[in-house]
Amino acid sequence: MKFGTTVWTYQWDPPYDAALARIAGLGFKAVELIAWNRAALDTYYTSAQIKQLRALLADLGLELSEFVSTPHGMASPDATVRAQAIEHFKRMVEVAVELGTKMVNSVAANPFELSVPRIMEKHLAQEWSLGFGRGLNWQQNWADYVEVMRQCCAICEDAGLRYALEPHPYRLMRNSASMLRLLDQVNSPALGMNFDPSHLFPMGEISEMVVYEVGDRIFHTHFSDNDGTSNAHWRPGKGQINWQAVLQALHDVGYNNVLSIELEDVPGVAHHSVASTPALDREVLLTKAYLTELCATVGITLQT
């Protein structure tokens, strides 16, 4: 295994050149790049920019562990909107291939593409309800989403890529049961999970149990911690997730890919127009030291 991290915690919006150099300077061997929307795919990730990014990654000794973009509308009741989402996904895969990665990631869709309350605000609410309207056809919405996922996975299969779908609170894939249901119904070797315990834990999951249940269909990881009351992304060891048990489980199921550190709610992190600071570097280095010690404890060899 090797440590990686997410570019957006250092620099939310492009260009990403300085952030990549900083990440390499912190000793990382892998990184994730992102396109927040379709416009970013078309305007930032041009052929010239992709060529420059590939050269920079090579010079810095960084592997691009996955390319991230989440199309809007993958679970829309509107077939036209779903078709546009598939075109977004196809373009994401094209960019990923040009960038030289073998993995793409998107976050699972909300049912019907409805807006749901942010779980980060749950502790402020006297009443916590999603307020769904009546008359929604849940069975059809699931069937539509499965069909979109089948088409997206076929695009990945044709391109020789794997698709690491990310769970998220209240979405159509939010725990191991919904992941296993999708795996069964989509039936594509390209589909797996981007294992993110900070999203699974507030859904009531025991993180290491998810690893054992999903097994070799865990394709990639995001590592951050919380206390299960929200999907906060704290430094591992600061919340209630049992990281030694998580690492042991990953080792037991044969996972040998990137441990990607995603600290979105720590001092110094970048967010939208807010620049990251050296405080983030401290959080990241403490995370690496903590996880390195645990890896040694469970017999995981880290690439250096």
N, C-alpha and C positions, 0 to 999 in steps of 0.2 A: 504494500500500500504506500501511498505518498500523500503529503499534504497539498491541498489546493485552497483557493479562496475565490470570492466573487468580486468582480471588478466594481460593481455598483456600490459596494460599501466604502470604497475609496474615492470613486468619482461616479456620481449618479448619471450624468449625461455625457455624451461624447464631446470632444475627443478623449480617448483613453490612453494615449501614449505615456503620459507622465505617471498615471496610476499603474500601468503595467511595469514600468521601470521600478517603481516603489515596491510593488509586490515581489518582484524578483529579488530586490535588495533585502527583503525580509526572509529570504531563504525558501520561498515557495517554489514548487516544481510544476504546478498546474494552476490554471485560472479559468474562469468562466466569463464569456462576453455575453452581452444582452442587446436586444432591440426591443424597446418598450412598446413599439407599435409598428404598424405597417409602414408608416411614413419614414421611420428610422431605417427600416430595411432598404428602402428605395433611395434615401438621401445620404445617409452616412455610409452604409455598406455598399459603396460602389466598387467596381472592379479594381480601380486604382487604389482605393482605400484598403480593400481586402489584401491586395498584394503587399502594401506597406505594412499592414498589421501582421501578416504571415512572416515577413522578414524580421520585424521587431520581435515577435515571439521567439523565432529561431535564435536571434542574437542574444536574447535574455535567457535562453534555456527553459522556456515555459511551454508546457503542453496545454493546448486548448481542450479541457476535459469535456466541455459541452457548450453548445450555443443555445441561448435562451430567448424565447419570444412566445407570448401567449396571444393567439388570435382571439379577437372579440367575436362572439356569435356562434361558438361551437355547439352550444345547446339552445340556440334560439328556436322558437316555434316557427319562424319564417324560413322557408327553404332557401330563399335567395340570400339571406344573411348567412346561413350555414355554408352555402357555396362560396361566399366571399371569404369566410373563415378558412376554408380548405385551400383557397388560393393563397391566402396569407401563409398558411402552413407550408405549402409547396415552395413559396419564395424563401421561407426560413430554411428549409432543407437545402435549397440551391446555394444560399449564402454559407451554410454550414459546410457543405462539400467544398466550396471555394476556399474557406478558411482552413480546411484540413482536419476538422474534428470528425469523430465517428459517432457523436451523440448530440441529440437535440432534447430540449426540455421545454415543457409548457406547464402552467398550473391548471389543474382541472377546472372545468367550467361550473358556474352557478346554475342550478336548475332554472330553465327558461330564461337564462341570462338576467335574472332578477337581481336587484340590489339588495344586499343583506347587511345587517348591522355589523360594524367592525368589532370583532371579539375583543380587541384591545380596549374597547369602551364598556365592556360588560360590567366591570366593577362599579361604574358610575350610574348604572341604570336601576331604577326601582323595579321595573318589570322588563323581562327579557323575552321578546317574541319577534319572530320574523314577519308576521303579518301577511301570510299568503292569502291571496284571494280565492274565492270558491270557483269551482268549475274548471280548474286546471287539469289537463290530462297527463298525469304523472307517468303512466305506462308508455304513452306515445313519446313523451319527452326523453325518457330513458332510451327508447328504441332509436330515436333520432340521433341521440348522442353516440350510441354504440355504432351506428352506421358512419357517422363522421369519423370516429376513431378508427374504424376499419379502413376508410379511405386514406386517412393520415398514415396509418401503419403501412399500407400498401406503398405509399410514396416513399416511406423510409426503407422498406424492403428493396424497392427498385434502386434506391441510391446507396444501399449498403450501410445504412445508418441504424442506430438503435434510438428508441424514443423513451426517455425517462420521464414519465408523467409524475407531476408533483401533487401530493395530497394537500388539502387546505381545509380549514374549518368550514363546515356547512356546504361544501361543494359536492359535486356528483362522485368524486373520489376523495374521501376524507379519512379512511381507515383501511385496515387490512381486508375487511370483508368486502368493501366496495372495490378494492383493487383486485381481489381474487374473482369477483363477479365479472369485472371487465375483462380480465385475462381469459376467463372461460368463454365469454360471449364474443369478444373481438377475435380471439384465436389467431394471434400473430406472434411469431418469434421476435418481432421487432419491439414489442411492447413490454415495458417494465416500470419499476417505480424509482423515482428520485426520493430516496428515504430521507425524510425531514422530520425528526422527532419533535421539533418545536411546533410543528403543525399537527402532529398526531397525538401528542400528549394531552392537549386541551380537549381532544375528542374522546378522552377516556382510555386511550390505548397505553399499554405498557410497551415501551419502545422496543425492548429486546424481543418481546413476543411477536411483534410485527416482523422483525427480521426472520425469525424462525418460520413464521407462517408464509411469508412471501418468498423466502429462500433465494434461489439463484435468479429470480426476476427483480432483485434489487440491482439496478444498473449504476446508480450514482448516489451520492449523499450530500446533504446540507447539515452541518453541525452547528447547533446553538441550543441554549438551555432556557427553561422557564419553570414556573411553579404549577403549571397546568390550569391556571385561571384565565390565561390569554395565550396568544401565539407570540409573545415577546421573544426576541432573539438575543438572549444574554450569553455571556461567556460560559462555556461548559464548566461545571463545577459550582456555579452560582445559583442554580435552581435545584429541582428535585429529580431530574433524569439520572439514572444510574449508568454512568458512562463506561465503567468497567464491564458491566453486563452487556451493554450495547456492543462494545468492541469485541467481547468474547463471542457474542452471537454472530457478528459479521465474520469473524475468523472461522467459526464452526460451519457456516454455510458456504464457505469458500470465496467470500467477497475479497477481491484483490485489486480494487480500483482506487479512486481518489477519495480522501476524506476532506471534503470541501468546507472550510470554515466560513460561516455566513453570520456575522455579528451586526445586526441591524439596529439594536437598541442598547448600545454601549457608548461610553464617552468617546467623542471624537469622530463618530461615524458620519459619512456623507449622506445627504438626503435632499433630493431635488436641488434647490439653489444653495444648499449649505455645503461648504467644502469640508472635507475630512481634515483632522489634525493629528499631530503626533500621539495624542491620547489613544487613538485607534491602534497605532502600532504597538503600544504597550499591551492593550487588551489582546491583540492577536498573538503576540509573543508569549504572553502568559498562557493562552489557550494551547499553543503548540507545545509548550513545556509540560503542561498538565496532561495532555493527550499522549505525548511521547512516553511519559512515565507509565501511563496505563497500558499502552501498547506493549511495552517491555514486560509488564506484569502478566499479560495474557499470551505472550509469545508471538506477537505480531512484529514482523520485520519491516521497517520503514525504509523506503528508498531515499538516499541522500545525494 
